[in-house]
Amino acid sequence: MTHTVLITDDNELIRETLEKALVSEGYRVRLAKDGRECLEAARPGDIDLILLDMRLPDINGLEVLQRLRQDPSDPIVLMMTAFGDVESTKKALELGAFDFIRKPVTPKALASIIKMAMEIRSLRQEIQQSIYRNKERYGYHNIIGRSVALQKVLEMTTRAANNDASTILIEGASGTGKSLIARCLHYNSLRAYQPFVEINCASIPATLLESELFGHEAGAFTDARKLKKGLVELAQGGTLFLDEIGEMQPALQAKMLQLIEEKCFRRIGGTRKIVTDIRIVAATNRDLKKALEEGSFRQDLYWRLNVINILLPPLRERAEDIIPLVEHFIGLYSREFHKPAKRISEEARLVLERYAWPGNVRELSNTVERIMILEDGERLLPEHLPAAMTRDLESTGPPASPGAGGSKATAGDFDLKRLTEDFQARTIAAALEKTRGNRTEAARLLGLSRVGLYHQMKRLGLLKKEEC
């Protein structure tokens, strides 16, 4: 890609000399002799870098720089001056100048500075694009589910994201989406343009975890040949996500408590305190209150982390989210594997909704991924699902018989007509609940016509008075 450079200087000889040098390096070059020409030339937004003289005949270079900073295209600005004015240099850098060049400058040195500036700009643009993608990816609109339980989680997450002064503890079983919620918190907060740094406390040996988090000075221990910044330092300005914090050893818990309370730390082997500005989000699938009783987790750290608590319910407690999630993952893996999407058969739908999903959303995602890879056809059928799912359903068997469980049976327990009507009423009620009151759909599930369902509901006393 050929970059365009705008040279702004009132000295014609300097303009021509720099133009010749940059054209030979492969740059497109435009020229401006004063501030107004510079602003006019930059207006189309196709300038990548501007060489701007500090002293111009019409507008001061600092004023031109200030106006350029309002340009959405945000070109790189390199200030040039023949005078060593420290105050002007400082002001230019504060206004957003990339660097200051003392005149005269050799063509070779100038080309080197411009090349470095372009590389840094390219890197910054990549970072910005990555952040924009993540803000879109982790927007609340991308969280799949309509259950009341999930909506409560999202409401709490939204409030927590808008107030980044407090630490957050996310609790939930494995696979419920703790990491996803942590990212939503970050990318919907004021810290979204700063780093999101994640570490799994269970995946790193306790002897190495302290160094990973807090870094070390050169010579701090045998293998510490050079200084290493830890993740706490790398997260500066952003969010540090401590996954599986329940696995952290008590000695390191004490240092983490100090970090939260004092907002500073020391590297291993260091004496200097390093001030931090980070938000700490922790997550665990352990029962931390039980860990407190056992003495494996510090009570003071628990209360420091638990300022805001977000509890993620298991998938079995939000069954209405199962089918939307399955459809989401079908679409996702359909695009990834370049295969047509599948429709979920009614039989498979029932199996999916009744299964307990001990592995939660992670298990559901893996199940759909396997089906999309291995199974052909337009429909997702029960036989495509793991055998364990159908076995679990079969093992639950039919409802318990009257008098089961050791209780003494009465004559009423064997009233076949009453028992049959009770069963029919419960079955119809379940069908109506599943279809959210849609009687046409409920009748189809029950193998009845809509009129037939109406007569059954009337016979069993399930109609409202105004419908009778």
N, C-alpha and C positions, 0 to 999 in steps of 0.2 A: 504494500500500500504506500502510495506517495503522499507525503505530508506537505501541507502548505504553511509557509512561514511569512509573516508580515514584518518587514523591517521599517521601523519608524525612527527617523533621525533627520535633523535639519541640515546635516552636513552631507552634501551630494557625494563627495568622494567616499565617505564611510559607507553610504548606502550602496554605491556601485561595487566597492571592494567586498562587502559582506554578501551581496547578491551573487557575485561571481563565485565566491567560495562555497556557498550553499547549493547553487545550481550544480556545481561539479560533484557535490555529495548526493545528488539525486532529489533535492527538494524543489517544490514549486515555490516561487518567490514573488511576493507583491511588495510594492514600495509606498511609503507615505512620508511626506516631509514635515508634517505637523500633527497636532493632536486631533484636529477635526477630520483630516484625511484618514487618520488611523481608525477613528470611531466609525467613519463612513465605510471604510474597507472591511471592517470586522462585522458590520451589520448583517450580511447574509448568513452568518453563522458557519462558514466553511473554512475558517482559519484555525489551524491546530496550535500554532505557537506565535507569539508576538515578541519581537525584540523592541523594547520601548526605551527611548532615551529619557533620562530624568528631566533634562531642561529642554523644553520646546518653545518656539517663538510665540505660540498663541495660548495653549493650555498647559499648565504644569503637569509633568509626567505622573505625579501621584493622583491628580484629579482624573486623568485619563484612565489610570489603573482602577480607580474606584468605580468609574462608569463601566469599565469592561467586566468587572466582577458581577454586574447585574445581567450580563449576557447569558442566556440559558445554555449556549454552546460551551461556555466555560473554557476558553482557550488558555493555554499555559502562557504566562507572562514572565519574561526575563528582562529585568531592568538593567539599563546601561548608563554609566556615568564616568566622567573623567575626574570627578571630585570625590574625595573620601569623606563624605558627610555621614557620620554615624547615625544621627537622628533620622535623616531621610531614609537610610538603609533600613533601620528598625521599623519605621512607619510603613515602608513598602512591603516588608515581610508580613507585618500585621494585617495589611490589606489583602494579602493573598498572593504576592509575587512569589514565583518558584525559587528564584535566586537573583543575586546581584552580580553583574559583570563590570569589572573595571576596564575602561578604555585606555590605551589601545589593547585589543584582544587579537591573538593570532587566529587565522582561519581554522587551524587544527584544533586549538583549544575550544573554540566556539562550537565546532562540529561535535566534539566530544560531549560538551555540556548539553547541547540540543538532543543528542542521541539518548543520553541518560534521562533527560526530562521526558522525552517521548515514551521511553520504556516505563517510567514510573507512572505516567498518565495512563498508559495502557493497562497496567496492573490495577490502578485505582478503578478504572472503568469496569474491569472484570469483577472486582470485589463488589462494586455497586450493583452490577447486574445480578451477581449471586445473591446479594441481600434482597433485591427486588423479587427474585424468584422465590426465595424463602418466605418473604412476607406474603406472597400469593399462596404458596404451598401450605403455609401454616395459618392461613386466615380462618376465622371461625366458621365461615361458610363451607369449608372443606371438611369439617368434622361430621361424620356420617351418623345419623341417628335422630329419632324424634321422641324418644322416651322422656318422661318427666325427670327421671334420675339423671340422664345425660344433660338435659337442659339446666338442671341445678348446678352441675359441674361447670358448664360453660359460663353460667352467670357468675359463679365464684371466680373462675379464671379471668373473666373480663374485669371484674373489680380489682383483683389482685394485680393484673397487668398495668392498670392505670395508676397504681400506687406502689412504686418500686422501692419504697423505703424499708419494707419488711422482708424477713426471710419466709420461705414457704416450704411446707412439708407435704409431699404428695404420697398418699398411702393407697395401696391396692394390690391385688393378687398379680402374679406374673402374667403378662400378656394383656393387661387391661388398658395400656396406652399411657403409662406414666411419662415416658420419654416424649411422646407426642404432645402431651399437655405442657411439659416443661418448655418445649420449643414454641408452642403457642403463646405462653407467657412472655417469652423473650421477644419474639418477632411482632407482637402486638403492643409492646411497651416502648417507652422513650429510649430504651437501650438497644433497639432493633438494629441500629447501624454500627454497633460495637460487637465485639466477639461473643459468640456462644461457645463455651468450652465445657465439654462433657467428660466425666471419668466414672468408670464403674469400679466402685471400691472393692467389689468381690472378685474382680478379675486380675488384680495386681497383688502380688505377695506383700504382706504387711511391712516387710523390711524395705521394700522399694516405694511404697505408696507415699511416704513422707517426702521423699526426694522428688517424686512426680508432682506432688501438690505444691511444695514450697521451694523447690530448687536447691542448689548447693553452690558454695563457693569453691574455687579451685583449691585442691588440697584438703578439702573437708574430710575425706576418707580415702582409702587406698586407691580406688579407681577414679576418683574425682580429679581428672587431669586439667579440666578447664571449668569455668563458671557455667552453670546451667540455670536458666530461668524456669521456674515451676509454672504449673497451670494457673495458680492463683494470680501470678504476675501477668501471664499471657491473657487472662480474662479481663484485664484492667478496663474499666468503663462499661463492661458488659455483664454477662451472666455466667456464673460457675454452677454447673449442674452435677451434683454428687449423687449418682445412682447407687442404689443398694447401700445406703449409708449405715444401715443396721449391721453390716459386716465390718465396719471400721473398728480397729482395736482401741481400747480405753486410753492408752498413752497418746495416740494421735487425736482422739476425741478432745483431749484437753487443749491441744494446740489449735484445733478447729474452733473451739469455744473462745479462745483468746483472740483469734482472727475476727470472729463475729463481734465480740464486745469492744475490742480496741481498734478495729479496722486497720490493723497493721500486722506485720509479721517479720521474721528474720529467716533468711535462707539457712540451710544446714551449714554450720561452720562460720556463719556470719555474725557480726555484732551490730550492724546498721539496721535500724527499723525501716521497713518499706511500707509506706502508706498506700492503702488500696481503696478503690471505689468500685466495688462489685456487688451484684446481687447474688445471694446464695439461694439456690433451689435444691432441696434434697428429696430423695424418693426412697421408698422401701416397700418390700412385700412381706416384711416381718411384722409381728405384733410388738411394737416398741414398748408398750406399757408392760408387757410380760418380760421383755428384756430388762426393763428398769427393776422389776421385782427380782430378777435373777442376778442383777448387778453387772450385766454385760454391756449396759449402755448408760451413760451419764445422765442423771436427771436434769442437771443444769443445762446441758447441751440440748436435751429433748425440748425443754421449754423455750430455749432460744430459737430453735428451728421451727417450732410449732406455733409461731405467731399467727400464720394463716395456714389452715389445714384444708387440703383438698382430698376427699376420699372418693376413689374411683370404684363404682360398683362392678361386681363380676357380670359377665354377659348373661348368665342365667337369670339375673334379676332385672334385665331389660330386654325381654324376649322380643318386643316389638321392633328392636333395632337389628335383629338378626338378618331378616330378609333384605332390608336396605344395604346392610354391610356386604352380604353375599353378592348382590347385584353390583355394588361398587367394585368389588374385587374381580368379578367376572369382566367388567369393562376394562379394568386396569390391566389384567393379564391377557385379555383379548388384544389390546393394543401392543403389549410387550411382546407377545408371541405371534402376532400377525395371524390370529385365528378368529373366526366369527364368534360373536357373543352367543351365549346359550340362554334359553328361557328356562325358568325353574318349573318343573312339573308340580302339580298340586300334591302328589304323594311325597316328593322330595321336600317340598315346602314344610309339610307336617313333621317329617323326620328332623329337619334342620331346626325347627322351632321348639321341638320337644327335647332335643339333646341338651345335656347340662353344660357343655363346652368348658371342661376343667382348665383348658389352656387359653380360654377367653379369645380375644380378637386375633391374637397371634396364631392360635390353632385354626381358627376359621379361615384366615388368610392362607395358611399353608394348605388347608384342605382344598380350597378353591383353586389354588395354583396347581396342585397335583392333578385335579380334574381337567383343567384347561390344557395341561401338557399331554395327558394320557388318553383322554376320552374324546371321541368324535361325535358328530351329531349336533342337532340344533337345540336339544333339550338336556337339562340336568336331571337325571333320573335317580331314584333311591339306590339302584345297584352301583352307581358311580361313587357313592359315599362309602367311607371306611366301614368294614363289617362291625366294628365296635359300636358304631352309632345305632345300628338296627338291633344289635344284641342287647344293648343297654335298654332300649325301648321294650323289647320282647321280655326282658327279665323283670320288668315292673309288673307285667301280667295284668289281668283284668281287676276291677275293683274288688276289695275284700268282700267275702260272702257274709250274710247275716250271722251274728253271733261269733264271728272270728275274733281271735286275740284273747280267748279264754273268758270273755264276759258271758254271763248267763243269758241264754236266748229266751225271749218272751214270745207269746202268741203273735204279737204284732210283727215280729221279725220275719214271720213266714206268711204274711199277708201278700200274696203274689201280685194281686191287682194294684195295691198301693205301692209296692216296691217297683213294679213296672212303670207306673205313672211317674214316680219320683225320678227314675232313671231317664225316662223320656224328657221330662222337664229340664233336668240338668244338661242333657245332651243338646237340646234346643237352645238353652241359655248359653252354652259354650260356643255353639255355632254362631249365634248372634253377636257374642262378644268378639269372636275372631273376625267377623266381617263388619265390626263396628256398627251393628244395627241394620245392615243392608239385608233385608229379608229375601230378596231375589237370590243373592249370593249364598245366604244361609240355607235356603231351600235346595240350591244346587249341591251344596256340600252334604246335605242330609238325604239326597236322592228323592226329593219331593218337588211337586209343583208349588208355585207361590200360593195358590188357592189351598192346596193340601196342607201347607205349613200353617196357613191362617186357621183352618179348621182344627188342627192339632193344638195350636196355641189357645184357641177358644175353649176346647175340651179340657185342657189342663189348667185353665185359669191364668194364662200368661198375658192376656190382652188388657189394655187399659179400658176403663169403663166406657169412654167415648167411642171405642172401636167395636164394642160388642153389639 
